[in-house]
Amino acid sequence: MTVAGSSPSGLRAVVFDIDGTLLDSAAGIVAGFRHALTSVGFPAPSDSVLRADLGPPVGEMFTALGLAPDRLEEAVEAYRHWYLGHGVHRAAPYAGVPDLLATLSRRLPMTTATAKRTDVARAILTAQGLVEHFPVVTGTAPGRTTKAATIAYALSTLGDPDPRRVVMVGDRHSDIVGARACGVLSIGVTWGYGSLAELTEAGPDVLVHSPAELLQVLTA
């Protein structure tokens, strides 16, 4: 990745998605979906359906499944309560990610931009032993629900570096599209929940196939 600047790669900061990028967290998310839906009397579909789109905020997922609007808030709260207590522990870093973050955090400021609420994002990174690499953890909040808005807020927490010297790393089209909306470079990772076709269509600046390759790109 070629940009001007003073770091080894010319970059000034890196923003990471979490689910499907740093952590394989599908088991906890899907179990949380099932718990929340059944708690409000909604018949939960199969795991394959629940796994089909793990990127959007949970409320959007429940609405897409057909949950009535008057049960949505209750279901979302049931999910969040269960996930903070149980789901954050049903995840694991992808092989090579801990070493990637340990090396990269010594070179560049890093933060996150995830569809998880900020407190949930911090909880899962803490549970998985990765939070120490992120001086700032950024997720969604009231009034900040899109990926582009979350990335923009993440940049503000880093002191608003030149977006042309920042890269967003993620596994879904929303990561790539959100990065483009903010004028940020993007790297799509192929080990997560987005298909290669989805990522290719979204048009990231770079596609990588392993954390080791990602580190090489970021520090080249």
Secondary structure per residue as TSV (DSSP state, phi and psi in degrees):
chain	resnum	aa	ss	phi	psi
A	1	M	-	360.0	119.1
A	2	T	-	-107.3	110.1
A	3	V	-	-141.6	157.7
A	4	A	-	-80.4	148.3
A	5	G	S	158.5	-174.7
A	6	S	S	-103.0	-14.5
A	7	S	S	-79.0	167.9
A	8	P	T	-54.1	-34.6
A	9	S	T	-101.0	-2.4
A	10	G	S	85.7	-3.3
A	11	L	-	-84.3	154.7
A	12	R	S	-110.6	-19.2
A	13	A	E	-166.8	158.6
A	14	V	E	-129.4	133.6
A	15	V	E	-113.9	127.6
A	16	F	E	-112.4	136.7
A	17	D	-	-69.6	164.9
A	18	I	-	-109.8	-64.4
A	19	D	B	-69.2	124.1
A	20	G	T	83.4	-4.7
A	21	T	T	-117.9	-57.1
A	22	L	T	-93.9	-38.6
A	23	L	E	-125.0	140.1
A	24	D	E	-87.1	95.7
A	25	S	-	-113.9	12.7
A	26	A	H	-60.4	-39.4
A	27	A	H	-59.9	-45.2
A	28	G	H	-70.2	-36.7
A	29	I	H	-66.2	-48.0
A	30	V	H	-64.2	-42.7
A	31	A	H	-62.5	-37.2
A	32	G	H	-66.8	-41.7
A	33	F	H	-56.7	-49.0
A	34	R	H	-62.2	-44.6
A	35	H	H	-59.7	-46.7
A	36	A	H	-65.9	-44.6
A	37	L	H	-65.7	-45.0
A	38	T	H	-67.8	-28.3
A	39	S	H	-68.0	-22.1
A	40	V	T	-107.4	14.9
A	41	G	T	78.4	19.5
A	42	F	-	-98.6	126.7
A	43	P	-	-66.7	114.9
A	44	A	-	-72.3	135.0
A	45	P	-	-73.6	-175.8
A	46	S	-	-66.4	161.4
A	47	D	H	-59.3	-36.0
A	48	S	H	-63.6	-36.4
A	49	V	H	-69.5	-43.5
A	50	L	H	-66.6	-27.5
A	51	R	T	-85.0	-8.5
A	52	A	S	-65.1	-28.6
A	53	D	-	-147.7	86.7
A	54	L	-	-90.2	2.3
A	55	G	S	-82.8	-45.1
A	56	P	S	-68.8	163.9
A	57	P	-	-56.2	150.8
A	58	V	H	-59.2	-36.9
A	59	G	H	-61.3	-38.4
A	60	E	H	-65.5	-38.3
A	61	M	H	-62.4	-47.1
A	62	F	H	-65.8	-39.4
A	63	T	H	-63.2	-42.6
A	64	A	H	-62.5	-30.2
A	65	L	H	-77.3	-11.1
A	66	G	T	102.3	12.9
A	67	L	-	-66.4	135.1
A	68	A	-	-64.2	142.5
A	69	P	H	-55.8	-33.4
A	70	D	H	-75.4	-7.2
A	71	R	H	-109.1	-3.3
A	72	L	H	-64.2	-50.0
A	73	E	H	-60.7	-41.6
A	74	E	H	-62.6	-42.6
A	75	A	H	-66.9	-41.8
A	76	V	H	-62.7	-43.4
A	77	E	H	-65.6	-38.1
A	78	A	H	-62.3	-40.9
A	79	Y	H	-63.1	-49.2
A	80	R	H	-63.5	-41.5
A	81	H	H	-62.8	-46.7
A	82	W	H	-66.2	-41.1
A	83	Y	H	-66.8	-40.5
A	84	L	H	-64.4	-33.1
A	85	G	H	-85.2	-30.5
A	86	H	T	-129.1	-44.6
A	87	G	G	-64.1	-34.2
A	88	V	G	-63.3	-20.5
A	89	H	G	-91.2	-7.6
A	90	R	S	-101.3	54.3
A	91	A	-	-145.9	168.7
A	92	A	E	-156.1	141.7
A	93	P	E	-63.2	142.7
A	94	Y	-	-63.8	148.6
A	95	A	T	-55.4	128.6
A	96	G	T	94.7	-16.5
A	97	V	H	-67.3	-44.9
A	98	P	H	-56.9	-42.4
A	99	D	H	-66.9	-40.0
A	100	L	H	-56.3	-50.5
A	101	L	H	-67.9	-39.0
A	102	A	H	-62.0	-41.8
A	103	T	H	-71.6	-45.8
A	104	L	H	-69.4	-35.0
A	105	S	T	-67.4	-17.8
A	106	R	T	-80.7	-10.7
A	107	R	T	-113.6	-33.9
A	108	L	S	-140.4	147.8
A	109	P	-	-64.6	143.1
A	110	M	E	-135.4	147.0
A	111	T	E	-145.2	-174.0
A	112	T	E	-123.5	159.0
A	113	A	-	-142.6	100.3
A	114	T	-	-129.6	156.8
A	115	A	S	-73.6	-11.9
A	116	K	S	-68.8	150.3
A	117	R	B	-61.1	154.4
A	118	T	H	-58.2	-42.8
A	119	D	H	-65.5	-35.4
A	120	V	H	-71.9	-40.1
A	121	A	H	-59.8	-44.1
A	122	R	H	-65.0	-38.9
A	123	A	H	-64.2	-42.5
A	124	I	H	-73.9	-35.8
A	125	L	H	-66.0	-36.0
A	126	T	H	-66.7	-46.7
A	127	A	H	-61.1	-31.0
A	128	Q	T	-98.8	9.6
A	129	G	T	71.7	26.1
A	130	L	-	-114.1	-8.7
A	131	V	G	-64.8	-26.2
A	132	E	G	-61.7	-20.2
A	133	H	G	-83.9	-6.0
A	134	F	-	-122.6	99.7
A	135	P	S	-57.6	-30.2
A	136	V	S	-130.3	133.0
A	137	V	-	-114.9	126.9
A	138	T	-	-123.6	130.9
A	139	G	-	-137.9	-158.2
A	140	T	B	-81.3	164.3
A	141	A	B	-159.7	165.6
A	142	P	T	-53.2	127.2
A	143	G	T	83.8	-2.3
A	144	R	B	-136.5	83.8
A	145	T	-	-118.4	-18.3
A	146	T	S	-87.8	160.6
A	147	K	H	-64.7	-41.1
A	148	A	H	-61.8	-43.1
A	149	A	H	-65.1	-36.5
A	150	T	H	-69.6	-40.8
A	151	I	H	-62.9	-44.6
A	152	A	H	-59.9	-41.6
A	153	Y	H	-67.0	-39.7
A	154	A	H	-58.4	-41.1
A	155	L	H	-63.4	-37.6
A	156	S	H	-64.9	-34.3
A	157	T	H	-70.1	-19.0
A	158	L	T	-95.8	7.3
A	159	G	T	88.1	21.0
A	160	D	-	53.7	60.0
A	161	P	-	-66.3	161.2
A	162	D	-	-54.3	117.0
A	163	P	G	-60.0	-23.5
A	164	R	G	-70.2	-10.4
A	165	R	G	-114.4	22.7
A	166	V	E	-124.1	144.5
A	167	V	E	-124.3	138.3
A	168	M	E	-100.6	129.6
A	169	V	E	-114.1	122.5
A	170	G	E	-158.8	172.4
A	171	D	S	-111.6	-1.2
A	172	R	S	-125.1	161.2
A	173	H	H	-57.7	-35.0
A	174	S	H	-62.2	-33.4
A	175	D	H	-65.4	-42.2
A	176	I	H	-72.1	-45.4
A	177	V	H	-65.5	-40.8
A	178	G	H	-63.6	-40.6
A	179	A	H	-61.4	-44.4
A	180	R	H	-62.6	-39.5
A	181	A	H	-62.6	-27.6
A	182	C	T	-96.7	2.1
A	183	G	T	74.0	21.3
A	184	V	-	-99.9	145.5
A	185	L	E	-65.4	157.5
A	186	S	E	-136.9	144.0
A	187	I	E	-125.9	125.0
A	188	G	E	-96.0	132.2
A	189	V	E	-105.5	136.0
A	190	T	T	-95.6	3.9
A	191	W	T	-93.5	-0.4
A	192	G	S	-95.3	-143.0
A	193	Y	S	-95.2	-11.5
A	194	G	S	-88.5	142.6
A	195	S	-	-75.5	162.0
A	196	L	H	-61.7	-38.2
A	197	A	H	-63.5	-42.1
A	198	E	H	-60.9	-46.7
A	199	L	H	-67.2	-42.8
A	200	T	H	-61.5	-41.9
A	201	E	H	-65.2	-35.1
A	202	A	H	-67.8	-27.3
A	203	G	-	78.9	54.4
A	204	P	-	-67.6	161.1
A	205	D	S	-67.0	-33.7
A	206	V	E	-144.0	144.9
A	207	L	E	-112.8	135.2
A	208	V	E	-128.7	157.1
A	209	H	S	-119.0	1.8
A	210	S	S	-160.3	155.8
A	211	P	H	-58.8	-34.4
A	212	A	H	-63.7	-40.8
A	213	E	H	-67.8	-37.2
A	214	L	H	-61.1	-45.7
A	215	L	H	-61.3	-40.3
A	216	Q	H	-63.3	-42.3
A	217	V	H	-65.4	-42.3
A	218	L	H	-72.4	-21.5
A	219	T	H	-115.4	7.0
A	220	A	-	-69.8	360.0
